Amino acid sequence: MTLERKEVEEIALLARLHLESSELERMQTELAAILEHFTALASVDTTDVQPLMHAVPMDLRLREDAPEPSLPQGDALRGAPVAQDGFFIVPAIIPETPS
């Protein structure tokens, strides 16, 4: 399977990776090889294979879910760098747009 350079650039953008031109060429080859492996896996007949949650048996010890008192607001905010009116103040990650 082949990948176009544009496709690799889009994948890098989605993954938030900055790739130099030489890295894009290498990734184009490596990602194509990975997709070839998936193509091979897709051709395997799995009709009689039972689905698994884990590859090895696991014995999970579960506890009963019981409500407990929550941490008082003042204690939770005590370690905050900035708090106001009972809330954590954090930097905005989405810029405000004028209406």
N, C-alpha and C positions, 0 to 999 in steps of 0.2 A: 504494500500500500504506500502511496506517495502522499506527501503533504506539501501544499504550496507554502511559500514563504509567508504570504499574507495570513494563512491559517495559524502558523507558528507565532506570528506577531500578535494575533488576537488572543491566543492561548496565554502568551506571556502577559498581555494586558490584563486579562481576567485573573491571573495569578499574581498580579502586581509585581512583576519581575521586569527589571531593566536589563535587556540583553544587547550586547554589542553585536555588530554585523557578523563577526566570526562565530560568536556564540549562537546566533540565530541559525547559521548554517549547520553547526554541530547538532543543535536541538532538532532541526528539521530531520536529520538522519536518525537520531536516537528515538524521537517520538514515532517516526514511521516504523522503526523496528519493534517498538512496544505495541503498536497497533497490529502489526503482523502476528504477534503472540496472541493477542485477543481474538484475532480472526481464527487462529488455530484452535483456541479454546472453544470458540463458538461452534466449531464443527464436531465437538465431542458429544456422543449420545449420553445424556444424563437422565433418560426417562425412568430408569429403575433406581436412581440414587436418591436416598432420603435427604431432605434438607437438614442442615446442621446450624446450630447457633454458634458452636465453637468447634474447633478441630480436635480438641481433647475433652474428655468428660470433666465436668465441673460440678462440685458439690457446694452449692451456695447456702450459707447459713443466713436465714432471714430473721429479722426481728419484727415484732409487732409494731405497727405504726401507731404511735400514741402522741396526742398533742401535748406540748409542753409550753410553759410561759416563754414569751419571746424576750429578747434583749431590750431593756428600756431604751427609749430613743436617745436620751442624753448619753448613755454609755456607748451606743453605736456611733454617735456623732463626735465623741470625745477625741478620737484619733484622726478625724477628718482634717485635711489641710485648711479647707474653707467650708464653713457651714453658715446657713442663714435661714431663719424662720423654720427650723426643724428639718431642713433639707441639706444634702450634700451639694456644694457648688462645684461644677466641673466645667472645663473649657468646652465651648460649642464645637461640634465636629461638622455640622452642616451650617454653612453661612446663611444668615437671614437674607431673604430676598424682599425687596420693596414690593408692596401690594399695588 
